[in-house]
Amino acid sequence: MKVTSQMNRVSEHLCRLCSSSSLDSVLALEGMPSRAQYFPKSTSEAKSLVVSINLKQCKDCGLVQILGEPVDYYREVIRSNKVSGAIRSFRLEQLHNFIEKYNLKSRLILEVGCGNGDILEILRELKCNFHGMEYKAEFVENLEKEGYKVFFGYPSEIQDLNLENLYSAFLSLNVLEHAPNIKDFLLGIRKMLNPDAVGLIEVPNFDMIVAKNMISEFMLDHLTYFDRATLQLALESSGFEIIEIKEVWHNYMLSAVVKLRPPLNISHSVRQWNLLKNEIHELFSTYTKDEICVWGAGHQSLATISILELHNHIQFIVDSSKSKQGFFAPSSGIPIVAPEELKKSSSVKCVVVMGGSYTQEIVESLSANFSNTLKIITIDGTKLVVLK
């Protein structure tokens, strides 16, 4: 085996997470095994299973990865957890705590990539309500014979399974690092979850690999190598919120608890703006158009005039910027004038200050340099404030 360090810029492939073409080659491993499962039965065939591994890092998102074609069995989950009493004990305690903390005992859980059923056994022992999903047909058949409900499939290929919005929680334990397309994998999971769902997702810990100089961890079966930052980025950019990320199992794994990001709800803001609209129109009804002006032609002022439908109540907009004076406000068509025009006006009785962060400065200038009979009001958020 030959190991070389590389820092050459490459751009012929795309990042598995952010699709950037800005990638650096950081390590080349030659003469490496081309698979970590399904070993051949002859020496000659075994010696032919050789590949060069080129480890790359995306310059944009930071993800460390191996590009190119994955192993042909990447959808299948093959774990040896059943032969380890220690990992089973760890999983039993971990899943018990997860289920209790998020009140999942009677809710439907999906394990994505359930393999030969090592985690399903624990969920059964914990008396949970659960399903499995697995791509290795032999595992699916065997698990169904044992009484488990297991779907044959892969998260990014669930179109015909009718699993949308079905699950209140999911588990994905050491599966994501095998996926050629991270976003497709995570978005497939997201489609199967109901809005208040939570999840537990784990991947090998790249920080530990670096800390212990574990070059032997790089293999074609694992296409991506996540640290905390890139795991968080992958999850958040796929519609999840991070509840926590921590190192588990002797720091070998990063374990993230996530929930679905709720859709933005600004209905309260809309209600408040409607109340403001009614209030300011009631105030303006006591004035004629010639008696009202606005000070400030910034973006918030222009938007506020349009949202509150004030264009028929305002004579002109005052702004100190010469680049705006002599022009007209987009949408409303209100003329924009210099402060001198307000001084000349004998009709304006009310000035609405919409200066954003400059509001206080404008109010002080009005008080010091203009008629003390002017009524000065402003809008603070969605509150109409009478300053004078």
C-alpha positions in Angstrom: 0.0 0.0 0.0 1.3 3.4 -0.9 0.1 6.5 1.1 0.6 10.0 -0.3 -0.6 13.4 1.0 -2.2 15.6 -1.7 -3.5 19.2 -1.7 -4.2 19.5 -5.4 -7.3 21.4 -6.5 -9.8 19.2 -8.4 -13.1 20.3 -9.9 -14.3 17.4 -12.0 -16.7 16.0 -9.4 -19.4 17.5 -7.1 -19.6 17.5 -3.4 -22.0 14.8 -2.0 -23.6 17.4 0.4 -23.6 20.9 -1.3 -22.9 19.9 -4.9 -19.9 22.3 -5.1 -17.2 21.5 -7.6 -14.6 23.2 -5.4 -12.8 20.1 -3.9 -9.4 19.5 -2.6 -7.7 16.1 -2.7 -6.1 15.5 0.7 -5.1 11.8 0.7 -4.6 9.0 -1.7 -4.5 5.4 -0.7 -3.5 2.9 -3.3 -3.9 -0.9 -3.3 -6.9 -0.7 -1.0 -9.6 -3.4 -0.6 -12.6 -2.5 -2.8 -15.1 -3.8 -0.3 -15.6 -4.6 3.4 -18.4 -7.1 2.9 -19.2 -10.1 0.6 -15.7 -11.6 0.6 -14.7 -13.8 -2.3 -14.0 -17.6 -1.9 -10.8 -17.7 -4.1 -7.4 -16.1 -3.7 -7.3 -14.9 -7.3 -10.7 -13.1 -7.0 -9.7 -11.6 -3.7 -6.5 -10.2 -5.1 -8.5 -8.6 -7.9 -10.7 -6.6 -5.5 -8.3 -3.6 -5.3 -9.1 0.1 -5.6 -7.4 3.5 -5.2 -9.1 5.7 -2.7 -8.9 9.5 -3.1 -10.1 11.4 -0.1 -11.3 14.9 -0.8 -12.6 17.8 1.2 -15.2 20.3 -0.1 -13.8 23.8 0.1 -17.3 25.2 0.5 -19.0 23.1 3.1 -16.0 21.3 4.5 -17.3 17.7 4.1 -14.6 15.0 3.8 -15.6 12.4 1.3 -14.8 9.7 -1.3 -16.2 10.4 -4.7 -17.0 8.0 -7.5 -19.2 5.0 -7.6 -20.2 3.3 -4.3 -20.0 -0.4 -3.5 -22.9 -2.2 -5.2 -24.4 -3.1 -1.8 -24.4 0.4 -0.3 -28.2 0.3 0.3 -27.8 -2.8 2.5 -27.1 -2.5 6.2 -24.7 -5.2 7.4 -23.7 -4.9 11.1 -22.1 -7.3 13.5 -23.8 -5.9 16.6 -25.4 -9.2 17.4 -22.1 -10.7 18.3 -21.2 -8.0 20.8 -22.8 -8.0 24.2 -21.3 -4.7 25.0 -22.8 -2.8 22.1 -26.2 -4.4 22.7 -26.1 -3.3 26.3 -25.2 0.2 25.2 -28.0 0.3 22.6 -30.5 -1.0 25.1 -29.8 1.8 27.6 -29.5 4.4 24.8 -32.8 3.6 23.2 -34.6 3.2 26.5 -33.5 6.8 27.5 -34.4 8.1 24.0 -37.9 6.6 24.0 -38.6 7.7 27.6 -37.3 11.2 27.1 -39.4 11.9 24.0 -42.5 9.9 25.1 -42.3 7.4 22.2 -43.5 4.2 23.9 -46.9 4.2 22.2 -45.9 6.1 19.0 -44.7 4.6 15.7 -41.0 4.4 15.2 -39.1 3.5 12.0 -35.6 2.2 11.9 -34.1 3.2 8.6 -31.6 0.4 7.6 -32.5 -2.2 10.1 -30.1 -4.8 8.8 -30.5 -8.2 10.4 -32.7 -6.9 13.2 -30.3 -6.2 16.1 -32.0 -2.9 16.9 -35.5 -4.2 16.2 -34.9 -6.9 18.8 -34.2 -4.2 21.3 -37.3 -2.2 20.3 -39.3 -5.3 20.8 -37.8 -5.9 24.2 -38.7 -2.3 25.1 -42.3 -3.0 23.9 -42.3 -0.3 21.3 -44.5 0.2 18.3 -42.1 0.1 15.3 -41.3 -0.8 11.7 -38.1 -1.5 9.9 -36.8 -0.6 6.5 -34.1 -2.6 4.8 -32.8 -3.1 1.3 -31.2 -6.6 1.7 -34.0 -8.9 0.6 -32.7 -11.8 2.7 -32.8 -9.8 5.9 -36.4 -8.5 5.1 -37.6 -12.1 4.5 -36.0 -13.5 7.7 -37.3 -10.6 9.8 -40.8 -11.0 8.5 -40.7 -14.7 9.4 -39.8 -13.6 13.0 -42.9 -11.4 13.1 -41.4 -8.0 12.4 -43.0 -5.5 10.1 -40.2 -4.6 7.7 -40.4 -2.7 4.4 -38.1 -3.5 1.5 -36.7 -0.2 0.4 -34.3 2.7 0.7 -35.2 6.2 1.9 -34.6 8.0 -1.4 -36.7 5.3 -3.2 -40.0 5.2 -1.2 -42.4 6.5 -3.9 -44.6 3.4 -4.0 -44.5 2.5 -0.2 -47.2 4.9 1.0 -45.3 5.8 4.1 -45.6 9.6 3.9 -46.1 11.4 7.3 -46.5 8.0 9.1 -43.8 8.0 11.8 -43.3 9.9 15.0 -39.7 8.9 15.3 -36.9 7.4 13.3 -33.5 5.7 14.0 -30.7 5.7 11.5 -27.6 4.1 13.0 -24.4 4.1 10.9 -26.2 4.2 7.6 -25.9 7.8 6.3 -22.1 7.5 5.6 -22.9 4.9 3.0 -25.3 7.0 1.0 -24.1 8.4 -2.3 -26.5 11.4 -2.1 -26.8 12.7 1.5 -29.7 15.1 0.7 -31.8 12.4 -1.1 -31.3 10.1 1.9 -32.3 12.6 4.5 -35.2 14.1 2.5 -36.5 10.6 2.0 -36.6 10.1 5.7 -38.2 13.5 6.2 -41.1 12.6 3.9 -42.0 9.6 6.2 -42.3 11.7 9.3 -45.2 13.5 10.9 -44.7 17.1 11.8 -43.7 16.6 15.5 -41.4 13.7 14.8 -37.9 13.3 16.4 -35.0 11.2 15.3 -31.7 9.6 16.4 -29.1 9.5 13.7 -25.5 8.3 14.1 -22.4 8.3 11.9 -18.7 7.5 12.5 -16.9 10.3 14.2 -14.3 11.9 11.8 -12.9 14.1 14.7 -11.8 10.9 16.4 -10.3 9.5 13.1 -8.2 12.7 12.8 -7.2 12.8 16.5 -6.0 9.2 16.4 -4.5 9.3 12.9 -6.7 6.5 11.9 -6.1 6.4 8.1 -7.3 2.8 8.3 -10.9 4.0 8.7 -11.0 5.2 5.1 -12.7 2.6 2.8 -15.0 2.7 -0.2 -18.0 1.4 1.9 -18.0 4.7 3.8 -18.4 7.5 1.3 -18.6 10.4 3.7 -16.8 11.4 7.0 -18.7 13.7 9.2 -17.4 16.0 12.0 -19.9 17.9 14.2 -20.0 20.8 11.8 -20.7 18.9 8.6 -23.2 16.6 10.3 -25.1 19.6 11.6 -24.9 21.2 8.2 -26.2 18.1 6.4 -29.1 17.7 8.9 -30.1 21.4 9.0 -29.9 21.8 5.2 -32.3 18.8 4.9 -35.0 20.3 7.1 -34.0 19.1 10.6 -33.3 21.0 13.7 -30.6 19.8 16.0 -31.6 19.0 19.6 -28.1 17.7 20.5 -25.0 16.2 19.0 -22.6 14.2 21.2 -19.9 11.6 20.9 -20.8 8.0 22.0 -19.4 4.5 22.1 -15.9 5.3 23.1 -16.0 8.4 20.8 -16.3 6.3 17.7 -19.7 7.7 16.7 -21.4 11.1 16.5 -24.9 10.8 17.8 -27.5 13.4 16.8 -31.0 13.9 18.1 -33.1 15.9 15.7 -36.6 17.1 15.1 -38.3 18.4 12.0 -38.0 22.1 11.5 -41.5 23.6 11.9 -42.8 25.7 9.0 -42.6 29.4 9.5 -45.9 30.9 10.8 -46.2 34.6 10.6 -50.0 34.8 11.0 -49.5 36.8 14.2 -47.4 39.4 12.4 -50.1 39.7 9.7 -52.8 40.2 12.4 -50.7 42.9 14.0 -50.1 44.7 10.7 -53.9 44.6 10.0 -54.5 46.2 13.4 -51.8 48.8 12.7 -53.4 49.5 9.3 -56.8 50.2 10.9 -55.2 52.4 13.6 -53.2 54.6 11.2 -56.1 54.9 8.7 -58.3 56.1 11.5 -55.6 58.7 12.5 -55.1 59.8 8.9 -58.9 60.3 8.4 -58.6 63.4 10.6 -56.2 65.0 8.1 -56.2 65.8 4.4 -53.6 64.4 2.0 -51.8 67.8 2.0 -51.4 67.7 5.7 -49.4 64.5 6.0 -45.8 63.6 4.9 -43.4 60.8 5.6 -39.8 61.3 6.4 -37.6 58.5 5.1 -37.4 56.8 1.7 -35.6 53.7 2.8 -36.7 50.2 2.1 -38.8 49.8 5.3 -40.6 53.1 4.6 -41.4 52.2 1.0 -42.6 48.7 2.1 -44.7 50.1 5.0 -46.5 52.6 2.7 -47.5 49.8 0.4 -48.5 47.3 3.1 -50.6 49.8 4.9 -52.0 51.3 1.7 -51.0 54.9 2.6 -50.3 56.3 -0.8 -53.6 58.2 -1.0 -52.9 59.9 2.4 -49.4 61.3 1.8 -48.4 64.5 0.0 -44.6 63.7 -0.2 -41.7 61.8 1.3 -38.8 63.7 2.8 -35.3 62.3 2.5 -31.9 63.8 3.1 -30.2 61.7 0.4 -29.7 63.8 -2.7 -29.7 60.6 -4.8 -33.4 60.1 -4.0 -34.6 63.7 -4.1 -36.6 64.6 -7.3 -37.6 61.0 -7.9 -40.8 59.0 -7.0 -41.2 56.1 -4.6 -41.7 52.8 -6.4 -45.2 51.3 -6.2 -46.8 54.3 -4.4 -45.6 57.0 -6.9 -45.2 59.5 -4.1 -42.6 62.3 -4.8 -39.4 62.4 -2.8 -38.3 65.8 -1.7 -35.5 67.5 0.2 -36.1 68.6 3.9 -36.3 72.2 2.6 -39.6 71.4 1.0 -41.1 70.5 4.3 -39.8 73.9 5.7 -41.5 75.7 2.8 -44.8 73.8 3.2 -47.6 75.6 5.0 -50.0 72.7 4.8 -48.2 69.8 6.5 -49.4 69.2 10.0 -48.3 65.6 10.6 -44.9 64.0 9.9 -44.6 60.2 10.0 -41.0 59.3 10.7 -39.9 56.0 9.0 -36.2 56.2 9.3 -35.3 52.8 10.6 -32.2 53.1 12.7 -32.0 56.8 11.9 -35.5 57.6 13.4 -34.2 59.2 16.6 -31.8 61.4 14.7 -34.6 62.5 12.4 -36.9 63.2 15.3 -34.3 65.4 17.0 -33.7 67.3 13.7 -37.5 67.9 13.3 -37.8 69.2 16.9 -34.8 71.5 16.6 -35.2 72.9 13.0 -38.9 72.7 12.1 -42.1 74.2 13.3 -43.0 73.2 16.8 -46.6 72.8 15.8 -45.8 69.7 13.7 -47.3 66.4 15.0 -44.6 63.8 14.9 -45.4 60.1 14.9 -43.5 56.9 14.1 -44.0 53.2 13.8 -42.1 51.0 16.2 -42.5 47.4 14.9 -46.3 47.4 14.6 -47.0 50.0 17.2 -48.1 53.5 16.3 -46.2 55.9 18.6 -47.0 59.6 19.0 -43.8 61.4 19.8 -45.1 65.0 19.7 
